[in-house]
Every structure is written in structure tokens, then in C-alpha cells.
């Protein structure tokens, strides 16, 4: 089972587009307890330092990067459930970098590098896509009607 209260999104930059904010609000309402932390845009090194400073000692870092592992929604759901079920990664922090992406050293420190797509997305859209996929994963794991094969 997926526990949204044990998931945080550490996202660089503000969401400026109203339609993206509306989508984010919708999925945050569907994922009670999930936290989104907005960090200031800066250089990749400063953004990485801010992410490290925000990361809790009991959280495992998941770096969103186009070079990361690309999964279908069912496999993503299973992987998230397995990570949360294991004692070592029951809390997850997904990091979304700014315009230049995540700093390479931070990416290498992550327990998992995830790609939402081989395409490159603006950080605002990546945040919305991640939230939608987390909601879809929860629905898959609960046997809900949201995801259709």
C-alpha cells in the first residue's frame, strides 16, 4: 500500500501557471498527507545544497532525471509499495531540479533515479506529472477505477 503521508516532493522553483497550480491542487487533495516543499531557484550546486538540507535522516532520496529508470505505471506502483514496505526506505523524498536539472553529485547520492519520460519537461509540469503518477500508483495498489489497462 502507498502511504502519501510518507512522501515528500522537494521541488526547485515556483509554479507560475494557474492551470498547473490547479492540477497540483487536485492531486494533493487526492493524496492527503503528501507534502510539497518549494525551494528557491539558484545554481544547480545551491539547489543541491538546499535539497540536502531539507532531506530528513529517515528519508530516501529519489532523483527525477531524464537519465533515470523509466517504468510503466503498474511497475512504478509496485516499486513504490515495495520501497515503502521495506524498513530502509519507508519515507521517500522526490527531488525535482530547476531549469538545469539536478546537480550530478546529488543524482548519484539518490537511492533511485526515476525518469517520467525520455522527454524533457519544465519543472512545473514534472511536478504535476509526478503527482498524477503517485495518485495513479495509489489507485492501482488499492484496485481503484482510475487506472485502466
N, C-alpha and C positions, 0 to 999 in steps of 0.2 A: 504494500500500500504506500502511496505517496503522501507525505505529510508536508503541506505547504508552509507550515509554521517553522519548519526546519530548513527552509530555503531562503537565501537572500540573493538579490541581484545587486552587484556593485557596478554601477554604470557611470561612465565618464560623460559629462555633458548634460545639458538640459533638453527637455523635449519642447520644441517650439511650435510644432504644427498641431493645431487643435484636433484634427481628425486622428492623429496618432495618440494624443493625450486621452481622447475619448475611448479608443480601443484599449489602451493600457488600463484605464479605469475599469472598463468592463471585465477584463480578465483578472485584475486584482480583486474585484468584488467576488469573482467565482473561485478565487484561491485565498480564502481567509487565512490571515496569519503570515502570508508571504510578504517579505519586506523588500523594498527597492531603495537603495541608497544612491543618491546622485553625488558625484564627485566633480570637482572643477576641471574644465579643460585646461591643459597645460602642455608641457613636453611629454613624450612617452615615458621618460625617466621619472618625472614628478608624478605623473598619473600612476605609474607602477608603485611608487613610494606611498601614495595615498591609498591605493588598494591594499598594500601590505599592512599599512597602519590600521585600516578598517577591518581587516580579516581577524576573526576571533580564533583563539587557540584550538577550539573544538570543531572548526570548520575545515572542510577540504575545498581547495580552490579548483574550479572548473573554468578554464580559459576558453572563451569563444574566439575562434580564429578560423579563417578560411582554409588553413592548412590542417585543421583538426579532423577528427573522425566524423564521417558523415553516416548517419543512421536513418533508417525509416522510423516512423512514429511508434510502431509496436516495439521495435528493438530499443528505442530510446526509453520508452516506458519501463521495459523490463530492466534496463541498465540502471535507471534512477531508483527503482524499487529495490534492486539488489544492493546498490550503494547505501541507501538509507537503512536497509535491514542489517547490513554489516555494522558492527560496532565501530569500525575505524572511520567511516565516512557518513555518519548518520545526519550530519549537518553539512549542507553544501552552499558554497558561495560562487555564483556565476559571475565572472568578470567580463564586462563589455568595454573595450577600449574606446578612445576618441577617434578622431579623423585618421590618425596614423596607426591605429590598431594598438595592440598590447606590446609592450616592450619585450624583446626576445628572452631576457633572463626570467621575467615574470611568467611567460608562457612555459618555459622549461621547468619552473617550480610547481606548476599545476599538477594535480593528480590525474587530470584528464583534460585533453584538448578536444573541444567539440566544434564542429562546423555545422551551421544551419543550412549551408548551401555552398557550392563552389563559387557562387556569385558573390560580389562584394555589395554590402548594404550600408546605408548610413546608420550610425549608432542608434538613432531614434527608432528606425524600422527594425533593427536587430533586437532591440528591447521588446517591441511589440511581438515579433515573431517568436522570441523565446518564451514570453508569457503565454502565447497561444499554444505552443508545443507543450509547455508544462501543464496547462489545463487539459490538453488532449491526452497527455500521458495519464493524468489523474482519471479522466473519463475511461480510458482503456482499462486501467487497473481495477476500476470499480464496475466494469461491464456496462457503462452508460451508453446512451444512444448517440453521443456527439460524434464519435469516430465511426466511420463506415469503411469497410474494405472494398 
